């Protein structure tokens, strides 16, 4: 019997304005829009590679607004950082090698949800 493999994560983040969040994730982080529901949108999803983020309005869960955290494992972390920083996105934690073997950088989306991108540090 083959062991199950978890291949992707689809997270749900609570946001104040779904349309504004779609714009941020597409324009600033290079995602593509998967779908949106309603006009103006009251639910949507964006993706980039294995990262899928569903955007839910705060009216459905106001206590969770801006409380989300995503930790995304990537390749070419420094190139991704340069791409996102060049779009003018404020970087909260610049690319840093951490003692636990990951190089990471972090940013916040317009609602305060924290996104951390990480890559294994190669030992030289």
Residue pairs with C-beta under 8 A, 6 or more apart in sequence:
7 50
8 50
8 51
8 52
9 50
9 51
9 52
10 45
10 52
10 53
10 54
11 52
11 53
11 54
11 68
11 70
12 53
12 54
12 55
12 56
12 68
13 21
13 53
13 54
13 55
13 56
13 68
13 70
13 109
13 111
13 113
14 56
14 57
14 58
14 60
14 61
14 62
14 64
14 65
14 66
14 67
14 68
14 111
14 113
15 21
15 55
15 56
15 57
15 58
15 65
15 109
15 110
15 111
15 113
16 57
16 58
16 65
16 110
16 111
17 57
17 110
18 36
18 40
18 41
18 42
18 43
18 44
18 55
18 56
18 57
19 40
19 41
20 110
21 44
21 55
21 109
21 110
21 111
22 33
22 36
22 41
22 44
22 46
22 55
24 109
24 110
25 31
25 46
25 53
25 55
25 109
26 32
26 33
26 46
27 87
28 84
28 87
28 88
28 89
29 48
29 84
29 89
29 115
30 48
30 83
30 84
31 46
31 47
31 48
31 51
31 53
32 46
32 47
32 48
33 44
33 45
33 46
34 44
34 45
34 46
34 47
34 52
35 44
35 45
36 43
36 44
37 43
37 44
41 55
42 57
43 54
43 55
43 56
43 57
44 54
44 55
45 52
45 53
45 54
45 55
46 52
46 53
46 55
47 53
51 70
51 72
53 70
58 64
58 65
58 111
65 111
65 112
66 111
66 112
66 113
67 112
67 113
68 113
68 114
69 113
69 114
69 115
69 116
70 113
70 114
70 115
70 116
71 116
71 118
72 115
72 116
72 117
72 118
73 118
73 119
74 80
74 117
74 118
74 119
75 119
76 119
77 95
77 103
77 104
77 105
77 117
77 118
77 119
78 95
78 103
80 117
81 91
81 94
81 95
81 105
81 117
84 91
84 107
85 91
89 107
90 107
90 108
91 105
91 106
91 107
92 106
92 107
92 108
92 114
93 104
93 105
93 106
93 116
94 105
95 103
95 104
95 105
96 103
96 104
96 105
97 103
97 121
98 104
98 121
101 120
101 121
102 118
102 119
102 120
102 121
103 118
103 119
103 120
103 121
104 116
104 117
104 118
104 119
105 116
105 117
106 114
106 115
106 116
106 117
107 114
107 115
108 114
108 115
109 115
